[in-house]
Amino acid sequence: KNHLTEKTFRPIAVGQPFILASTPRSLEYLKSYGFETFAPWINESYDTVDDAAERLYAIICEMQRLKSLPKSEFEKIRLNCKNIALRNKQRFFSNEFFQKVVAELRDGMVQAIGTCKQGVSRHNWDQWAKQQTSPPDVSHILRALGLP
C-alpha cells in the first residue's frame, strides 16, 4: 500500500525539489493529491519499478545523470524544479489540500468503525473494556470528525 509520510511532505512543505525513494507508484499517488512532480526535468520512470533494489538503482542512476550535467543545464533543471516545488508548497498549505486530508481521515475512520462493528457485539466490547485498565477516550476525536 502506498503511504505518504512526513518524509514525503517535508520537502514539499519547505518548497524543495525531491526524488521520492518510496514504494512503486508513490509519485502517482502524490499527484492524486494535486501535487506536481518534476518530469520532464527529472526522469521519474523509477517510480514504476516494482523491485525495490532495481528502483533504488534507477534513482541512483538518475542522481548520477543530474550530477554529471554541465552546470548551465543543471541550473536550468534546478530552476524549473524549484518553481514546481514552490507551487507544491502553496498547495500543501492550501485549505483545499487540508480539506482533502480531513475528508480522507474521516472516510477512513468511518470505514474502520464499520469494519469493527461487523461481528462485534456490545457484550464483547464490554468484556474487552473491562480488561483495560483505562480504555482510551476517543470521543473528542470522533466529534471533531463529525462522527457519532
VOKE-287486 format. One line per 2 residues: number of its first residue (from 1); for each residue x, y, z of N, C-alpha, C, O. Coordinates in nm, 3 decimals. Layout:
N
NUM> X:Y:Z:X:Y:Z:X:Y:Z:X:Y:Z  ...
# end
This chain:
148
1> 0.085:-0.119:0.000:0.000:0.000:0.000:0.088:0.123:0.000:0.186:0.132:0.075  0.054:0.217:-0.083:0.124:0.344:-0.081:0.080:0.422:0.041:-0.038:0.429:0.075
3> 0.178:0.479:0.105:0.153:0.556:0.226:0.251:0.672:0.226:0.372:0.652:0.230  0.199:0.792:0.221:0.284:0.910:0.221:0.307:0.955:0.365:0.211:0.970:0.442
5> 0.432:0.975:0.401:0.466:1.010:0.539:0.522:1.152:0.545:0.527:1.223:0.445  0.562:1.190:0.664:0.623:1.322:0.682:0.752:1.334:0.601:0.794:1.444:0.565
7> 0.816:1.220:0.573:0.940:1.223:0.494:0.910:1.268:0.351:0.995:1.329:0.286  0.792:1.237:0.302:0.749:1.283:0.170:0.710:1.430:0.174:0.745:1.508:0.086
9> 0.636:1.467:0.277:0.581:1.601:0.282:0.677:1.708:0.334:0.653:1.827:0.313  0.784:1.668:0.399:0.880:1.767:0.449:0.938:1.853:0.336:0.933:1.976:0.346
11> 0.994:1.794:0.229:1.047:1.882:0.123:0.936:1.963:0.054:0.961:2.074:0.008  0.817:1.908:0.047:0.705:1.981:-0.013:0.673:2.104:0.072:0.653:2.213:0.020
13> 0.666:2.084:0.203:0.630:2.194:0.294:0.732:2.307:0.293:0.697:2.422:0.321  0.857:2.276:0.261:0.959:2.381:0.261:0.996:2.425:0.119:1.087:2.505:0.100
15> 0.925:2.373:0.020:0.945:2.418:-0.118:1.074:2.368:-0.182:1.138:2.442:-0.257  1.111:2.244:-0.154:1.233:2.187:-0.210:1.201:2.077:-0.311:1.111:1.996:-0.287
17> 1.273:2.073:-0.423:1.258:1.960:-0.516:1.307:1.832:-0.448:1.385:1.837:-0.354  1.260:1.718:-0.497:1.298:1.590:-0.436:1.285:1.477:-0.537:1.216:1.488:-0.638
19> 1.355:1.370:-0.506:1.335:1.242:-0.572:1.281:1.152:-0.463:1.340:1.142:-0.355  1.170:1.086:-0.489:1.099:1.011:-0.386:1.140:0.863:-0.387:1.102:0.788:-0.476
21> 1.217:0.824:-0.288:1.256:0.684:-0.271:1.151:0.619:-0.182:1.160:0.624:-0.059  1.052:0.558:-0.244:0.938:0.503:-0.171:0.885:0.381:-0.244:0.955:0.323:-0.328
23> 0.764:0.342:-0.214:0.703:0.228:-0.281:0.668:0.265:-0.425:0.655:0.383:-0.458  0.653:0.164:-0.511:0.619:0.193:-0.651:0.490:0.273:-0.663:0.395:0.253:-0.587
25> 0.489:0.363:-0.758:0.376:0.448:-0.791:0.340:0.549:-0.682:0.227:0.596:-0.674  0.437:0.582:-0.598:0.414:0.685:-0.495:0.401:0.824:-0.558:0.325:0.907:-0.507
27> 0.472:0.849:-0.667:0.457:0.979:-0.733:0.317:0.993:-0.790:0.256:1.100:-0.785  0.266:0.884:-0.845:0.129:0.884:-0.897:0.030:0.914:-0.784:-0.064:0.991:-0.802
29> 0.052:0.854:-0.670:-0.033:0.876:-0.554:-0.024:1.023:-0.508:-0.125:1.085:-0.475  0.097:1.077:-0.508:0.117:1.216:-0.471:0.042:1.309:-0.567:-0.015:1.410:-0.525
31> 0.043:1.275:-0.694:-0.030:1.355:-0.794:-0.180:1.351:-0.768:-0.251:1.448:-0.798  -0.230:1.241:-0.712:-0.374:1.232:-0.684:-0.418:1.335:-0.579:-0.536:1.365:-0.568
33> -0.322:1.387:-0.504:-0.349:1.493:-0.406:-0.336:1.631:-0.468:-0.354:1.733:-0.401  -0.305:1.635:-0.597:-0.294:1.762:-0.667:-0.154:1.820:-0.670:-0.136:1.935:-0.711
35> -0.054:1.744:-0.628:0.083:1.792:-0.632:0.144:1.762:-0.768:0.105:1.668:-0.837  0.241:1.844:-0.806:0.315:1.822:-0.930:0.443:1.745:-0.896:0.496:1.754:-0.786
37> 0.491:1.669:-0.995:0.623:1.607:-0.980:0.716:1.676:-1.079:0.677:1.775:-1.141  0.836:1.626:-1.096:0.940:1.703:-1.163:0.974:1.658:-1.305:1.072:1.704:-1.362
39> 0.894:1.569:-1.361:0.912:1.533:-1.502:0.868:1.652:-1.585:0.772:1.718:-1.547  0.932:1.683:-1.694:1.037:1.608:-1.764:1.178:1.641:-1.717:1.274:1.590:-1.773
41> 1.191:1.726:-1.616:1.324:1.768:-1.573:1.400:1.656:-1.504:1.522:1.645:-1.514  1.325:1.573:-1.433:1.383:1.456:-1.367:1.315:1.333:-1.427:1.193:1.330:-1.442
43> 1.394:1.234:-1.461:1.340:1.109:-1.515:1.275:1.033:-1.398:1.344:0.983:-1.309  1.143:1.025:-1.400:1.070:0.963:-1.289:1.025:0.821:-1.321:0.935:0.768:-1.255
45> 1.085:0.759:-1.420:1.048:0.621:-1.455:1.078:0.525:-1.340:1.019:0.417:-1.333  1.169:0.563:-1.250:1.199:0.479:-1.134:1.073:0.448:-1.053:1.066:0.343:-0.988
47> 0.975:0.536:-1.056:0.854:0.521:-0.975:0.769:0.402:-1.018:0.685:0.355:-0.942  0.791:0.352:-1.139:0.711:0.239:-1.189:0.783:0.105:-1.171:0.729:0.001:-1.207
49> 0.904:0.106:-1.116:0.982:-0.016:-1.097:0.935:-0.086:-0.970:0.940:-0.030:-0.861  0.888:-0.211:-0.987:0.833:-0.283:-0.872:0.939:-0.337:-0.776:0.919:-0.336:-0.655
51> 1.050:-0.384:-0.828:1.155:-0.441:-0.743:1.227:-0.328:-0.669:1.276:-0.234:-0.730  1.234:-0.339:-0.536:1.290:-0.231:-0.453:1.436:-0.202:-0.487:1.474:-0.086:-0.497
53> 1.517:-0.306:-0.504:1.660:-0.285:-0.534:1.676:-0.220:-0.672:1.760:-0.132:-0.689  1.599:-0.264:-0.768:1.606:-0.205:-0.902:1.557:-0.060:-0.901:1.612:0.025:-0.971
55> 1.454:-0.032:-0.822:1.402:0.104:-0.812:1.508:0.196:-0.751:1.529:0.307:-0.800  1.575:0.150:-0.646:1.680:0.229:-0.584:1.796:0.251:-0.681:1.854:0.359:-0.686
57> 1.829:0.148:-0.758:1.935:0.161:-0.858:1.897:0.266:-0.963:1.980:0.347:-1.003  1.772:0.264:-1.006:1.725:0.363:-1.105:1.732:0.505:-1.048:1.766:0.599:-1.120
59> 1.702:0.520:-0.920:1.712:0.651:-0.854:1.858:0.697:-0.852:1.887:0.813:-0.882  1.947:0.608:-0.817:2.090:0.642:-0.812:2.139:0.682:-0.951:2.215:0.778:-0.964
61> 2.097:0.608:-1.054:2.137:0.641:-1.191:2.089:0.781:-1.230:2.162:0.857:-1.293  1.965:0.815:-1.191:1.913:0.948:-1.224:1.990:1.056:-1.148:2.018:1.162:-1.203
63> 2.024:1.030:-1.024:2.102:1.127:-0.948:2.240:1.146:-1.011:2.291:1.258:-1.019  2.301:1.037:-1.056:2.432:1.047:-1.121:2.420:1.124:-1.253:2.509:1.203:-1.286
65> 2.312:1.101:-1.328:2.290:1.174:-1.453:2.282:1.324:-1.425:2.346:1.404:-1.493  2.203:1.360:-1.325:2.188:1.501:-1.291:2.322:1.562:-1.248:2.355:1.675:-1.285
67> 2.397:1.487:-1.171:2.526:1.536:-1.122:2.626:1.557:-1.236:2.711:1.645:-1.229  2.615:1.477:-1.339:2.712:1.484:-1.449:2.678:1.589:-1.555:2.756:1.610:-1.648
69> 2.564:1.654:-1.542:2.524:1.754:-1.641:2.615:1.877:-1.635:2.670:1.910:-1.530  2.630:1.944:-1.750:2.701:2.072:-1.746:2.628:2.168:-1.652:2.506:2.163:-1.637
71> 2.704:2.254:-1.590:2.649:2.344:-1.488:2.530:2.424:-1.540:2.432:2.440:-1.468  2.536:2.475:-1.661:2.427:2.558:-1.714:2.300:2.475:-1.734:2.189:2.523:-1.710
73> 2.315:2.351:-1.778:2.199:2.264:-1.797:2.138:2.225:-1.662:2.016:2.222:-1.645  2.226:2.194:-1.566:2.178:2.159:-1.432:2.104:2.277:-1.371:2.000:2.259:-1.307
75> 2.156:2.398:-1.389:2.093:2.517:-1.332:1.954:2.538:-1.391:1.861:2.577:-1.319  1.938:2.513:-1.521:1.807:2.524:-1.585:1.709:2.424:-1.522:1.594:2.460:-1.492
77> 1.753:2.302:-1.502:1.668:2.200:-1.440:1.635:2.240:-1.296:1.521:2.227:-1.253  1.735:2.287:-1.224:1.714:2.326:-1.084:1.610:2.436:-1.073:1.523:2.431:-0.986
79> 1.617:2.535:-1.159:1.521:2.645:-1.154:1.379:2.598:-1.188:1.283:2.640:-1.123  1.366:2.514:-1.289:1.234:2.461:-1.324:1.176:2.375:-1.211:1.057:2.383:-1.181
81> 1.261:2.294:-1.150:1.215:2.211:-1.038:1.180:2.297:-0.917:1.085:2.267:-0.845  1.257:2.402:-0.895:1.229:2.491:-0.781:1.093:2.558:-0.798:1.019:2.574:-0.701
83> 1.059:2.598:-0.921:0.928:2.659:-0.946:0.815:2.560:-0.917:0.713:2.597:-0.858  0.833:2.435:-0.957:0.734:2.331:-0.927:0.724:2.313:-0.775:0.615:2.304:-0.720
85> 0.839:2.308:-0.710:0.842:2.288:-0.564:0.770:2.401:-0.491:0.702:2.377:-0.391  0.784:2.523:-0.539:0.716:2.636:-0.475:0.564:2.627:-0.495:0.488:2.663:-0.405
87> 0.521:2.580:-0.612:0.376:2.560:-0.633:0.325:2.449:-0.541:0.214:2.458:-0.488  0.405:2.344:-0.523:0.366:2.235:-0.432:0.356:2.285:-0.288:0.266:2.244:-0.214
89> 0.447:2.372:-0.249:0.442:2.429:-0.114:0.311:2.506:-0.095:0.245:2.494:0.008  0.275:2.584:-0.195:0.150:2.659:-0.189:0.031:2.562:-0.175:-0.060:2.586:-0.096
91> 0.034:2.455:-0.251:-0.072:2.354:-0.246:-0.077:2.289:-0.107:-0.185:2.269:-0.051  0.040:2.258:-0.052:0.046:2.192:0.079:-0.023:2.274:0.186:-0.091:2.219:0.273
93> -0.006:2.405:0.182:-0.064:2.491:0.285:-0.202:2.545:0.246:-0.255:2.634:0.313  -0.260:2.492:0.139:-0.391:2.539:0.095:-0.503:2.475:0.175:-0.488:2.364:0.227
95> -0.613:2.545:0.185:-0.732:2.492:0.251:-0.787:2.371:0.174:-0.839:2.277:0.234  -0.775:2.374:0.043:-0.824:2.263:-0.039:-0.753:2.132:-0.003:-0.818:2.028:0.013
97> -0.621:2.136:0.010:-0.546:2.016:0.048:-0.583:1.973:0.190:-0.601:1.854:0.216  -0.594:2.069:0.281:-0.632:2.038:0.419:-0.767:1.966:0.423:-0.782:1.865:0.491
99> -0.864:2.019:0.349:-0.997:1.958:0.347:-0.993:1.817:0.287:-1.066:1.728:0.331  -0.909:1.797:0.187:-0.896:1.665:0.125:-0.841:1.564:0.226:-0.888:1.451:0.234
101> -0.742:1.605:0.302:-0.682:1.516:0.402:-0.781:1.486:0.514:-0.792:1.371:0.559  -0.854:1.587:0.560:-0.954:1.566:0.665:-1.063:1.471:0.616:-1.106:1.383:0.689
103> -1.108:1.489:0.492:-1.212:1.401:0.437:-1.161:1.259:0.427:-1.235:1.164:0.455  -1.036:1.242:0.387:-0.977:1.108:0.378:-0.968:1.043:0.516:-0.996:0.924:0.531
105> -0.930:1.122:0.615:-0.923:1.070:0.752:-1.061:1.030:0.801:-1.079:0.922:0.858  -1.159:1.117:0.778:-1.297:1.089:0.820:-1.349:0.962:0.752:-1.406:0.875:0.818
107> -1.329:0.951:0.621:-1.376:0.833:0.548:-1.308:0.706:0.597:-1.371:0.601:0.608  -1.178:0.717:0.627:-1.106:0.601:0.680:-1.157:0.560:0.817:-1.168:0.441:0.847
109> -1.189:0.659:0.900:-1.244:0.629:1.033:-1.381:0.564:1.022:-1.411:0.468:1.093  -1.465:0.616:0.933:-1.598:0.559:0.914:-1.585:0.413:0.868:-1.655:0.325:0.917
111> -1.495:0.391:0.774:-1.475:0.254:0.724:-1.422:0.163:0.835:-1.467:0.050:0.849  -1.326:0.212:0.913:-1.270:0.131:1.021:-1.375:0.100:1.128:-1.382:-0.012:1.178
113> -1.455:0.199:1.162:-1.560:0.177:1.262:-1.662:0.077:1.209:-1.707:-0.010:1.283  -1.698:0.090:1.082:-1.790:-0.005:1.021:-1.735:-0.147:1.024:-1.809:-0.242:1.051
115> -1.607:-0.161:0.995:-1.544:-0.292:0.998:-1.544:-0.349:1.140:-1.570:-0.467:1.161  -1.515:-0.262:1.237:-1.513:-0.307:1.376:-1.652:-0.350:1.423:-1.665:-0.444:1.502
117> -1.754:-0.281:1.376:-1.890:-0.313:1.419:-1.938:-0.447:1.366:-2.026:-0.509:1.425  -1.881:-0.491:1.255:-1.923:-0.619:1.197:-1.878:-0.732:1.289:-1.758:-0.748:1.314
119> -1.971:-0.807:1.339:-1.939:-0.922:1.422:-1.898:-0.888:1.564:-1.858:-0.977:1.638  -1.908:-0.763:1.604:-1.872:-0.725:1.740:-2.001:-0.690:1.814:-2.072:-0.597:1.776
121> -2.028:-0.764:1.918:-2.148:-0.736:1.997:-2.112:-0.641:2.112:-1.995:-0.624:2.146  -2.214:-0.583:2.168:-2.193:-0.494:2.283:-2.132:-0.574:2.398:-2.048:-0.523:2.472
123> -2.174:-0.699:2.411:-2.119:-0.784:2.518:-1.968:-0.801:2.500:-1.892:-0.789:2.596  -1.925:-0.830:2.377:-1.781:-0.846:2.351:-1.704:-0.718:2.380:-1.595:-0.720:2.436
125> -1.763:-0.606:2.339:-1.699:-0.478:2.364:-1.686:-0.452:2.514:-1.581:-0.410:2.561  -1.794:-0.479:2.587:-1.791:-0.458:2.732:-1.686:-0.547:2.799:-1.616:-0.504:2.890
127> -1.676:-0.672:2.752:-1.576:-0.764:2.807:-1.436:-0.711:2.782:-1.350:-0.715:2.870  -1.413:-0.661:2.661:-1.282:-0.606:2.629:-1.253:-0.483:2.715:-1.143:-0.468:2.768
129> -1.352:-0.396:2.729:-1.334:-0.273:2.804:-1.302:-0.301:2.950:-1.224:-0.229:3.011  -1.363:-0.406:3.007:-1.337:-0.441:3.146:-1.193:-0.485:3.167:-1.137:-0.467:3.275
131> -1.132:-0.541:3.063:-0.994:-0.590:3.074:-0.893:-0.476:3.064:-0.776:-0.493:3.099  -0.936:-0.363:3.017:-0.846:-0.249:3.001:-0.838:-0.173:3.132:-0.939:-0.155:3.200
133> -0.718:-0.130:3.167:-0.704:-0.053:3.290:-0.767:0.085:3.275:-0.828:0.136:3.369  -0.753:0.143:3.159:-0.820:0.271:3.133:-0.846:0.279:2.982:-0.758:0.318:2.905
135> -0.968:0.243:2.941:-0.999:0.248:2.799:-0.975:0.388:2.744:-1.008:0.487:2.808  -0.918:0.395:2.625:-0.890:0.528:2.568:-1.019:0.602:2.536:-1.115:0.544:2.486
137> -1.019:0.730:2.567:-1.134:0.814:2.534:-1.106:0.882:2.401:-1.024:0.973:2.393  -1.175:0.837:2.298:-1.155:0.893:2.164:-1.277:0.972:2.120:-1.289:1.008:2.003
139> -1.368:0.999:2.212:-1.492:1.068:2.175:-1.464:1.206:2.117:-1.534:1.249:2.025  -1.365:1.276:2.169:-1.332:1.409:2.116:-1.281:1.401:1.972:-1.307:1.492:1.893
141> -1.211:1.297:1.939:-1.163:1.278:1.801:-1.282:1.251:1.709:-1.293:1.309:1.601  -1.369:1.163:1.754:-1.486:1.130:1.672:-1.575:1.252:1.651:-1.625:1.274:1.541
143> -1.594:1.330:1.758:-1.676:1.452:1.745:-1.612:1.550:1.647:-1.682:1.612:1.566  -1.481:1.564:1.654:-1.412:1.657:1.563:-1.426:1.613:1.418:-1.424:1.697:1.327
145> -1.441:1.484:1.396:-1.459:1.432:1.261:-1.606:1.428:1.221:-1.639:1.389:1.109  -1.695:1.467:1.312:-1.838:1.467:1.284:-1.897:1.329:1.287:-1.996:1.301:1.218
147> -1.837:1.240:1.368:-1.887:1.102:1.379:-1.958:1.084:1.513:-1.933:1.158:1.608  -2.049:0.986:1.517:-2.121:0.962:1.644:-2.031:0.907:1.753:-2.077:0.882:1.864
# end
